[in-house]
């Protein structure tokens, strides 16, 4: 059975690749059937008999022309139908009983049905069926309801129906294939989108971790270098803060990079992502770096834990905002942080009184800046050429919230984020 199916598949593929040759083979087969049928006498009292009649040369010529027209049936289905139907009418007029040229018209009518639309198929089919049947009945030497006349009616009607059914099935299969291809493209696009979102999320986390800890390390190292000779105890304390910031940076980097490991890797980190529960430790790192920070949180925010996505976003927003204050606010900068949970939203606000001079802090420069311009990044530009404000905006936008970052009247800077607390953020789909 498999050999038969394989041979059928190869034959079908060859026929599709060589339509003219396959149509020529079909035309030859139809011509052979018509010539074979022309030797059959259907009017005998004993029933159809073979070899009792011989077709005349005109009938043979008409059969050859009709068969030759079928070679081009797929290239020009409607002209081939007109040609074969006309030759059939001519045979009905010239010969009685006629040769079976109607077989070529049936094949041509099927081709029209399989290649055109349904209204055209039925209009042409009904016209062909009516004309050929009527002419055959009128010119028939026997009764009008003879079997030969009714067979013309039946074969032309079935040819139209079969052609329309094949066209409908072909369209149905094509639509299924198109939907499958579209679904495959959609899955590939969705996979690429998810990969891009994951890369963007990891890039934001890496930026937040590196920008925060490297800035603190740079500041503390500058302090240690500045007071090394005169106040060695203070220098040792600054170096201890440097070591602590480095250890925290390595820990967070290890957790972030661990997301890139294969699932099930035992070396992948399992500790939870940072959130507002770790905020006191974060604020202490800034206070140790010389930035006074005041913090306030309303009772509801204390009592009710935020969804994971909003919790991480709030932590990172505060971290990045305070990092910008430490780097851009100047040596006398102070910061205020507030977290207020109101209804279905949580509001995070970071204020500072920095002058935005970009002056060295504690006698040392803060080093390479992720926000290129001195002072606070210009909110009109995306993070002043860096990625801090861009990352904050992306985090807030992913959760459906809003972010405002702008200079304050009278000096300083204000960063405020409003995050919705709903089922979407609670499930962490857009984290």
N, C-alpha and C positions, 0 to 999 in steps of 0.2 A: 504493500500500500504506500509505503514511503517513497518507493521508486516512482510510482505513478504520480504521486503528488509533486515530486521533484521534477519529473518530466513536464508536468502541466505548468509548473511555475516557470521553468525555463522557456517553454513555448509561449507563455503569456508575456513574459518579459521581452522576448524577441519580437513578438507581434507589436508591442507598444513602441519598441525602438525602431521598427520598420513598418509604419502604417500602410504605406503604398504597396509593399510586397504582400502584406496580409490581406489587404483589400483585393489585390489581384488574384490571390489564391481563392478567396471567397467568390469572386466573380466567375472564376473558372468552374468552381463547384456548382454555382447556380446555373451557368450555361449548360453544364452536363446534365443537370436535373431537368432543365427545360427541354433539351433535345430528347432526352430519354422519355419524358412525358408526352412529347409530340407524336411518338409512335403508338400511343395508347388510345384506343377507341372507347369512349365512355358511353356511346349511344347503342351499343350492342344489346339485344334482348337478353343475352346470357350474362350481362354485366361488363365491366371494363375488361378489354382484351388487348394484349400487347402484340404488335407486329402486324395488325390488320389494316393499318393506315400508314402513309408516308407523308411527312411534311413537304410542302412545296418550297422551291428555292426562295421565294419572297419571305416566307415564314422563317426559314433558316437565317436569312440576312437580318431580319428584325430581331431574332433572338441573339445573334452575335452582337449587333449594335446595343441591345439592351444590356447584355452581359458586360460589354466594354465600358458602358457608362457607369457601372457599379464600382469600377476601379477608383473612381474619384468621388465616391459617396461621402467620405468624411471631409474632403476638401471643399466640396460644394454640394451640400445635402439637398438644398431646395432645387437647384437646376437639374440635378440627377433625378429627383422625383418627377419633375415636369417631363423630362426626357423619357423615362421609363413608362410613365403613365400615358404619354402621347403615343409611344410605340405600341403599348397594349391596346389603346383605342384603335390604332391603325390596323392591328391584327384582327380585332373584333370585326372591323368593317370589311376586311379583305378576305378572310378565311372563315369558313363554317364547316365543321367545328374548328375553332381557333386553337393555335398552339398555346401552351401555358405561359405566355409572357407575363401574366399577372404576378408570377413569383418574383420577378425583378422589381416590380412596383411595390410589392409587399416589403422587400428588403430596404428599398429606398425610403418608404414611409416609416419604417422602424428607425432608420437613421435620423430622419427629421425629428421624430419624437424624442430621441435620446440626445439630440444636439441643440434643440431650441426650447423655448418656454412652453408651459402647458397651454395657454390660450392659442398660441400658434399651432401647436400639435393638434388640438382638437378641431380647430377651424379647417386646417389643411386635410386632416384625416377624414372628417365628415364629408368634405367636398370630393376628395378622391374616391372614397367608398361609394358615395351617391352616384357620381358620374359613371364609374366603371360598372357598378351593378345595374344601373338603369340602361346603359347601352347594351350590356350583355343580355338583359331580359328582353329588350326590344328586338334585337337581332337574332335571338336564339331560335333555331329551327324547331325546337321542342316547346313544351310549356314554359311559361315565364318562371315558374317555381322549380325549375329543374335543379338538380344537385349542383351542376357546374356554376349556375348563376348565384345560388345561395352561398357556395364556397367562396366566391369573390367577396361577397358581403362580409362573411365571417373572417376571412384571412386579413382583409384590410383593416377591419375593426380591431382585431387582436394585435396587429402590428402597431397601430397607434397606441393602444393601451400598454403594450410591452415596452415600447420606446419611452413613454412617459414614466413608467415604473422604474426603468433603468436610470433615467435622468434624475428622478427623485432620490433613488438610493445613492447615486453618485454624489448628489448635493448633500445628502445627509451624512455620508461618510466623510466628505470634505469638511463639513461643519464640525464634526466630532474631532477630526484631525487638527483643524485650526484651533479649536478650544483647548485640545491637549497641548499643542505647541505654545499657545498663549499662556496656559497655566504653567508650563515649564519655564517660559521666560519670566513669568511673574515670580516663581520660586527662586530663580537665579537672581533676579533683581532684589528680592526681599533678603536673600542671603548676603548679597553685596552690601545692602543698606545696613543690615545688622552688624556686619564686620566693620563697616565705616563708623557706625555709632560706637561700637566697642573700642575701636582704636582712638576715637575722639575722647571717650570717657577716660581711658587709661592715660592719654596725653594730658588731660586736665588734672588728673590725680598726681601725675609725675611733676607737672608744673607747680601745683600747690605745695607739694612736699619739698621739692628742691628750692623753690623761691623762698619759702618760709625759713627752713633750717639753714640754708647757706647764708641768708641775710643775717640771721642771729649769730652764726659762727663767725662771719666776717666782722660783725660789730664787736663781739666779745674778744676776738683776736686783736682787733685794733686797740681795745681798752687795755688788754694785757700788755701789748707792746708799748703803750703810752706810759703806763705806771710801773713797768718792770723794775726800773732802777730805784725809784723813790718809794714805792709802796708794794713790795713783793707779795704781801699777804693778799692785797686786792687783786694782784695779777694772778695769783694761784686760784683765787675764787673765780676769776673770769675764765681761766683755762679749764676749770672744772665745769663751768657752764658750756664751754666749747665742746668738751668731751660728752656731756649729757645731750647737747643738741645733735652731735654727730651720731650718737647711739640711737636717738629717736629717729633721725633721718634714715639710718640704715634699716631700722625696724620697719618703718613705713614703706620704704622702697622695696624691701623684701616682700611685704604683703602685696604691694601693687604688682610687682613683677611676677609674683606667684600666680596671678590671674592668667598669665600667658601659658602656664603649664597645662599639660594634658589632664583631662578629668581623670580622677582616680590616682593621680601621682601622690604618693605618701609624703613627698617633700613639700607639697603645696601648703601654704599657711592656712590655718583654720581660725585665727583670732578674728573677732568681729571688727567691722569697719569703724573708724572713729565717728563719734557723734557728740551731742551736747553733754552727754554724761562725762566725757573727757575734757570738757571745756575749761575747767579749773586748772588742769595741768597745762593746757595750751596758754592760758592767760599768764600763768606763772613764768613760762619761758620768756614772754615779752617783758614782764616786770623785771626778771633777772637781767634782761638785755638793756635795762634803763628806760623802758617806756611805761610810765604810770598808766594803768588801765583800771577803770571803774566798771563794775559789771552789775546788771540788774536783770532779774527774771521774775515774771509774775507767778503767782501760786499755781495757776493751772498748768503752766509750762513745766513747773517742777513736778507736779503730780502725774501728769499724763505724758507718756513717752510718745515722741513723734514717730510717724512711719519711717521705715529705714531710709527710703530715698530722700525724704525731706530732712531727716536727721543728719545724714551725711552732707547734703547740700548746705544746710545751715552752718555746720562746723567748718566746711571749706570756705564759705563766704566770709565768715568771721576771721578765719586764718589769713585769707588773702588780703582782706581790708586792713587788718592790723599790720601785716607785712608791709603794705604800701605806706601806712602811717610811719612805721619804723624807718623805712628807707627814704621817704620823701618829706616827712613832717618837720624835720629839723631837730636840733638838740633839746628844745624846750617843749616838744610836742607832748600832749596828753590825749588819751583816748577814752571814750565811753562806749560801752557795749550794752545793748538791751535786747532781750528776747521776750516778746509778748505774744501769748496765745489768745486770740480773739475769735470766737465762733469757729468757722471752718478754715481759718487762716492763721499763720504764725508770721509775725513781723520781726525781722532782724534789722537792727539799726546800729551802725558804727559811726561815731562822731569823733572828730579831732580838732584841735585848735592850731595845728601846725601851719607855719607860714609858707610851706612849700618852696623853701629856698634851695633845697637840695644840698645844703651845707653838710660838711662832714660831721658825724656824730661822735662825741667823745674823742675828738682829735683825729678821727680816721674816716676815710671814705667808705661808703657801704658797698662798694664794689660794683660789678657788672649788674645792670638793672634790667629786669625783664620788661619794665616800662621805660622806654628809652628816654623820654623827656625828663628834665629835672622837675622837681616838685611832683605833685600828684598828676597822674595821667589825665590828659584832656578828655572829658567824657564825650566830646564831639568826635574824637577819633577813637577807633577801636583799640583801647588800652595803650594809646600813645605809641603804637608800634610793637607792643609786647602782647602777652597773652593773659594777663591777670583779669582785667575786666571782661575780656572775651570769654574766658572760662566761667566767670561768675554769671554772665548773661546766658551762656549756653545751659548752665545748670538750672537757672531759674526758668528759662523758657521751656526746657524739657519737662518741667513739672507743671507748666501752665501758670506760672506766677509772673511778677513784674519786678524789675530792678531799676533803681534810681541811684546814680552816682554823679555828684556835682559839687562844686565848691560852695561853701557856706557864706552867707552874708557876714562880713566882718572878718573873714579869714578862716582857714581850716577847710575840711572836706567832710562830706556826708554821704555815706553809702547805706542804702535801705533796700531790703528785699522783702517782698510779701509772697509767701508760699502757701498754696492751698493745701489743706489737710483733708483728703477725701479718699475714696476707695482706690483711685488710680495711684496716688502717691503711696497709699498704705500697702499696695501690692508691689510697689517698686518697679512698675513696668517701664517707666521712662527714666530710671536712674542712670 
